[in-house]
């Protein structure tokens, strides 16, 4: 099993155990592949739910550029609700899981 496959299984377990979501493995795999080499770096593979700069990066680089959404307060609300769902006290919030939940939230599976 490749390192990427192991990470995808870890992300799927997080979705199931911490978020109460049954993951669509095909979509999760596509979201993970879309993140490229960042999933292998300890810092870039996670999202800090309390770092405003990091949350702005998620909003600008993923929601606006990748998913093609318009900048609005709704985006901040969606990010906040996804982080709440994942668990604010959860130390490791994986970027792939956050992005997966945001894709599902905005029903943008067609991007992948």
C-alpha positions in Angstrom: 0.0 0.0 0.0 1.4 3.4 -1.0 1.9 6.2 1.5 -1.0 8.2 -0.2 -3.3 5.2 0.2 -2.5 5.0 3.9 -3.2 8.7 4.3 -6.5 8.4 2.5 -7.5 5.6 4.9 -6.5 7.8 7.8 -8.6 10.7 6.4 -11.6 8.3 5.9 -11.3 7.2 9.5 -11.3 10.8 10.7 -14.4 11.5 8.6 -16.2 8.6 10.1 -15.0 8.8 13.7 -14.7 12.5 14.3 -17.2 14.0 11.9 -19.8 11.3 11.7 -19.7 11.2 7.9 -19.6 8.2 5.7 -16.9 9.2 3.2 -17.3 8.9 -0.6 -13.9 7.2 -1.1 -13.7 8.2 -4.8 -14.2 11.9 -4.0 -11.9 11.7 -1.0 -9.2 10.2 -3.2 -9.6 13.0 -5.8 -9.5 15.7 -3.2 -6.3 14.1 -1.6 -4.6 13.8 -5.0 -5.6 17.4 -5.7 -3.6 18.5 -2.7 -0.4 17.1 -4.2 2.8 16.8 -2.2 1.4 19.0 0.7 -0.2 15.9 2.3 3.2 14.5 3.1 4.4 17.6 5.0 3.4 17.7 8.7 2.7 21.5 8.6 0.9 21.8 5.3 -1.2 18.6 5.7 -3.1 20.1 8.6 -5.2 23.3 9.1 -5.1 25.4 12.2 -8.7 26.2 13.1 -7.7 29.3 15.1 -5.2 30.8 12.7 -6.9 33.6 10.8 -4.2 33.7 8.1 -4.5 29.9 7.5 -8.3 30.1 7.3 -8.0 33.0 4.8 -5.7 30.7 2.7 -8.4 28.0 2.7 -11.0 30.5 1.7 -9.0 32.2 -1.1 -6.9 29.4 -2.5 -9.5 26.6 -2.2 -13.0 27.9 -2.1 -12.6 30.9 -4.4 -9.8 29.8 -6.8 -10.3 26.0 -6.9 -14.1 25.7 -6.4 -14.9 29.0 -8.2 -17.1 30.4 -5.4 -17.7 34.1 -5.0 -16.2 35.8 -1.9 -18.9 36.2 0.7 -19.5 35.9 4.4 -21.1 32.5 3.6 -17.6 31.1 2.9 -16.4 32.1 6.4 -19.5 30.5 7.9 -18.9 27.3 6.0 -15.3 27.1 7.1 -16.4 27.7 10.7 -19.1 25.0 10.6 -16.7 22.5 9.0 -14.1 23.1 11.7 -16.9 22.9 14.4 -18.0 19.6 12.9 -14.4 18.2 12.9 -14.0 19.4 16.5 -12.2 22.5 17.5 -10.3 20.7 20.2 -9.1 18.1 17.7 -5.4 18.8 17.4 -4.9 17.4 13.9 -7.4 18.7 11.4 -6.3 17.3 8.1 -6.5 19.6 5.1 -7.9 16.8 2.9 -10.7 16.2 5.4 -11.5 19.9 5.7 -11.5 20.3 1.9 -13.6 17.2 1.4 -16.2 18.5 3.9 -16.2 21.9 2.1 -16.7 20.3 -1.3 -19.7 18.4 0.1 -21.0 21.5 1.9 -21.1 23.5 -1.3 -22.1 20.5 -3.5 -19.1 21.1 -5.7 -18.2 17.4 -6.4 -18.3 18.2 -10.1 -15.1 20.2 -9.8 -13.4 16.8 -9.2 
